[in-house]
Amino acid sequence: MLLLITYLLIISFLFMIGLQLTGAIIKAFIWLFVSLPLAAVFGLLGILCCCTLILIPLGLGLLKASLRMLIPG
């Protein structure tokens, strides 16, 4: 009985590690394939808007949004 409980504990621990690794890999893929291209597009639009006098506030907002996508927190 003690051996069965030990095996179940080991299996549940391995499943927990696998779940954590899978979540980290999925988060990295989302950042790489979604957030990074969107941040690049927002950054380029922000630079483009900063070239005009009227759209400077919008351009600065887009640049800030781009940096928040790249470096969350």
C-alpha positions in Angstrom: 0.0 0.0 0.0 2.8 2.4 0.9 4.5 1.5 -2.5 1.3 2.4 -4.4 1.1 5.8 -2.6 4.7 6.5 -3.4 4.2 5.6 -7.1 1.1 7.8 -7.2 3.1 10.7 -5.6 5.9 10.3 -8.1 3.5 10.2 -11.1 1.6 13.2 -9.9 4.9 15.1 -9.3 6.0 14.3 -12.9 2.6 15.4 -14.3 3.0 18.7 -12.4 6.4 19.3 -13.8 5.2 18.4 -17.3 2.2 20.9 -16.9 4.6 23.7 -15.8 6.9 23.1 -18.7 4.1 22.9 -21.2 2.7 26.2 -19.9 6.1 27.9 -20.2 6.6 26.6 -23.8 3.1 27.8 -24.8 3.7 31.2 -23.2 7.0 31.5 -25.1 5.4 30.6 -28.4 2.6 33.1 -27.9 5.2 35.8 -27.1 7.3 34.9 -30.1 4.6 34.6 -32.7 1.9 37.1 -31.4 3.3 39.7 -29.1 6.6 40.3 -30.9 5.2 40.9 -34.4 2.4 43.1 -32.9 5.0 45.1 -30.9 7.0 45.6 -34.1 4.0 46.8 -36.0 2.9 49.2 -33.2 6.5 50.5 -32.9 6.7 51.2 -36.6 3.3 52.9 -36.6 4.4 54.9 -33.5 7.6 56.1 -35.3 5.5 56.9 -38.4 3.0 58.9 -36.4 5.8 60.8 -34.6 6.9 62.1 -37.9 3.8 64.2 -38.2 3.2 67.1 -35.9 -0.5 66.4 -35.2 -0.1 62.7 -34.4 2.8 62.9 -32.0 0.7 61.9 -28.9 -0.8 58.9 -30.8 2.8 57.9 -31.9 4.1 58.1 -28.3 1.1 56.0 -27.1 1.8 53.4 -29.7 5.5 53.3 -28.8 4.6 52.9 -25.1 2.2 50.1 -26.0 4.9 48.4 -28.1 7.4 48.5 -25.2 4.7 47.1 -22.8 4.2 44.2 -25.2 7.9 43.5 -25.3 8.6 44.0 -21.6 5.5 43.2 -19.6 5.4 44.5 -16.1 
